[in-house]
């Protein structure tokens, strides 16, 4: 797995395609990473005390590493091919 915690990555597939973020957690056994602010899911939490209201919290869920590319590698400029005459 070539993606490590703290690296900036670009999402190349899925609902968040084109967004960038920082890797918060790497899960090498599952081949997944958690990216800050990407692949957010609303999770409902029950109240702990009787007079307290329940909450809805946004949580970042893991995304497969095949859908992620390191941002520094993606920014490299390639030479344009010239047409033969």
C-alpha positions as CSV (number, residue, x, y, z in Angstrom):
1,X,0.0,0.0,0.0
2,X,1.7,3.2,-1.2
3,X,-0.7,5.7,0.5
4,X,0.2,6.7,4.1
5,X,-1.4,8.7,6.9
6,X,-0.9,12.5,6.4
7,X,-0.6,12.5,2.6
8,X,-2.8,14.6,0.3
9,X,-4.9,12.6,-2.1
10,X,-7.3,13.1,-5.0
11,X,-10.5,11.0,-5.3
12,X,-10.6,9.5,-8.8
13,X,-13.9,7.6,-8.6
14,X,-17.2,7.6,-6.8
15,X,-19.5,10.4,-5.6
16,X,-16.7,12.6,-4.4
17,X,-14.7,12.4,-7.7
18,X,-12.3,15.3,-8.1
19,X,-12.1,16.4,-4.5
20,X,-8.9,16.4,-2.5
21,X,-8.2,15.7,1.1
22,X,-5.8,14.5,3.7
23,X,-5.5,10.9,4.8
24,X,-6.6,10.6,8.4
25,X,-6.4,6.8,8.8
26,X,-4.9,4.0,6.7
27,X,-6.3,0.5,6.9
28,X,-3.7,-1.7,5.0
29,X,-5.4,-5.1,5.8
30,X,-8.6,-3.9,4.2
31,X,-6.9,-1.8,1.4
32,X,-8.9,1.3,2.5
33,X,-8.2,4.8,3.7
34,X,-10.2,7.4,5.5
35,X,-9.9,10.8,4.0
36,X,-10.9,14.0,5.8
37,X,-14.2,15.4,4.6
38,X,-14.7,12.7,1.9
39,X,-17.3,9.9,1.7
40,X,-19.3,11.4,4.6
41,X,-22.3,9.5,6.0
42,X,-24.9,10.7,8.5
43,X,-25.0,8.6,11.6
44,X,-27.8,8.9,14.2
45,X,-26.9,8.7,17.9
46,X,-29.3,7.9,20.6
47,X,-29.6,10.1,23.7
48,X,-27.6,9.0,26.7
49,X,-29.7,10.8,29.3
50,X,-33.4,10.9,29.6
51,X,-33.9,14.7,28.9
52,X,-31.3,14.8,26.2
53,X,-32.2,14.9,22.5
54,X,-30.6,12.4,20.0
55,X,-28.2,13.7,17.4
56,X,-27.2,13.2,13.7
57,X,-23.4,13.3,13.2
58,X,-21.5,13.3,9.9
59,X,-18.8,10.6,9.9
60,X,-16.1,10.0,7.2
61,X,-16.2,6.3,6.1
62,X,-13.3,4.4,4.5
63,X,-12.8,4.5,0.7
64,X,-10.9,1.8,-1.3
65,X,-7.4,2.7,-2.3
66,X,-8.1,2.0,-5.9
67,X,-10.3,5.1,-5.9
68,X,-7.6,7.4,-4.5
69,X,-4.4,8.8,-6.1
70,X,-1.6,10.7,-4.3
71,X,-2.0,14.4,-5.1
72,X,1.7,15.1,-5.7
73,X,1.8,12.3,-8.3
74,X,-1.3,13.6,-10.0
75,X,0.1,17.1,-10.5
76,X,3.1,16.0,-12.6
77,X,3.1,17.5,-16.0
78,X,3.6,15.2,-19.0
79,X,5.0,16.3,-22.3
80,X,2.6,16.9,-25.1
81,X,3.1,14.7,-28.1
82,X,3.9,16.6,-31.3
83,X,2.3,15.7,-34.6
84,X,4.6,14.2,-37.2
85,X,4.8,16.1,-40.5
